[in-house]
Amino acid sequence: MKNGSNSGLVYSTESGRMCPDCRQPLAQCACKARAVSAGDGVVRVSRQTKGRGGKSVTLVKGLALDAAALALLGKQLRTACGSGGTVKDGVIEVQGDHCDLVMAALEKLGHHPKRAGG
């Protein structure tokens, strides 16, 4: 084991998986509540090509969801658009210019998206 490594408890036989940050069982994790409130409530849909070799990608930002729900929503949006993508740092990325399809899918799921950018 390296010196200075984060050697906290990650699993307990009594309560299961533990959060490495707050040292609580995942069911009572205080970090999860902070992550959910990280979104500002305004869902922004934009298109970006910067740093992608000229290829466009549709970005969805501002969703107040935890990581698991964000990953599930990302999968639903990619399926609706018929393309690939990923979820990075709380931002859903869908390959290609699918702003209109993504906005329609988000409205159908009960979100109120706004178009951001040009």
C-alpha positions in Angstrom: 0.0 0.0 0.0 1.3 3.5 -0.9 1.9 6.1 1.7 -0.8 8.8 1.7 -3.3 6.6 -0.2 -7.0 7.0 0.6 -7.4 3.8 2.6 -10.9 4.4 4.0 -13.6 1.7 4.4 -15.4 1.0 1.1 -17.5 -2.0 2.1 -19.1 -3.2 5.3 -20.8 -6.5 5.9 -23.5 -4.8 7.9 -24.5 -2.0 5.6 -22.9 -2.8 2.2 -21.0 -0.3 0.0 -19.7 2.8 1.7 -19.2 6.3 0.2 -15.4 7.0 0.1 -16.0 10.7 0.7 -18.3 10.9 3.7 -17.8 7.3 5.0 -21.5 6.7 5.2 -23.4 3.8 3.7 -24.5 4.7 0.1 -28.2 4.7 1.2 -27.4 7.5 3.7 -24.7 9.2 1.7 -24.6 13.0 2.2 -22.5 13.5 -0.9 -25.3 12.2 -3.1 -27.6 15.0 -1.9 -25.1 17.6 -2.8 -24.6 16.1 -6.2 -28.3 16.2 -7.0 -28.5 19.9 -6.1 -25.5 20.7 -8.4 -27.8 21.4 -11.3 -29.4 24.9 -11.5 -32.8 23.6 -12.6 -32.5 25.1 -16.1 -31.8 22.3 -18.7 -29.7 23.7 -21.5 -29.3 22.0 -24.9 -26.4 23.1 -27.1 -24.3 22.0 -30.0 -20.5 22.1 -29.9 -17.6 21.3 -32.2 -14.7 22.7 -30.3 -11.9 20.2 -29.8 -13.6 17.4 -31.7 -12.0 17.6 -35.1 -14.9 19.4 -36.6 -17.5 16.8 -35.6 -20.5 18.2 -33.7 -21.9 16.9 -30.5 -25.1 17.8 -28.6 -24.6 18.8 -25.0 -27.3 18.6 -22.2 -26.3 20.6 -19.1 -28.1 21.7 -15.9 -30.0 18.5 -15.1 -30.5 18.1 -11.3 -30.0 14.3 -11.3 -27.7 11.9 -9.5 -25.1 9.9 -11.6 -27.2 6.8 -12.0 -30.3 8.7 -13.2 -28.1 10.9 -15.5 -26.6 7.8 -17.1 -30.1 6.3 -17.7 -31.3 9.5 -19.2 -28.2 9.7 -21.4 -29.0 6.2 -22.7 -32.6 7.2 -23.4 -31.5 10.2 -25.4 -28.9 8.3 -27.3 -31.5 5.7 -28.2 -34.0 8.4 -29.3 -31.3 9.9 -31.6 -29.9 6.6 -32.8 -26.3 7.6 -32.1 -23.6 7.2 -29.5 -22.5 9.4 -26.7 -21.4 9.6 -23.1 -22.0 11.3 -19.7 -19.0 13.3 -18.4 -19.0 15.5 -15.3 -22.8 15.9 -15.2 -23.1 16.7 -18.9 -24.8 14.4 -21.4 -23.0 14.3 -24.8 -24.8 12.9 -27.8 -22.8 12.5 -31.0 -24.1 14.6 -33.9 -26.4 17.6 -34.2 -29.6 16.3 -32.5 -30.7 19.4 -30.6 -34.3 19.3 -31.8 -34.7 15.6 -31.1 -33.1 15.9 -27.7 -35.3 18.8 -26.7 -38.4 16.9 -27.9 -37.3 13.8 -25.9 -36.6 15.9 -22.8 -40.0 17.6 -23.0 -41.7 14.2 -23.3 -39.9 13.1 -20.1 -41.2 16.1 -18.2 -38.1 18.4 -18.3 -38.2 22.0 -19.6 -35.2 22.4 -21.9 -33.9 25.7 -23.3 -31.8 26.0 -26.4 -28.3 27.5 -25.6 -25.7 28.8 -28.0 -26.1 29.6 -31.7 
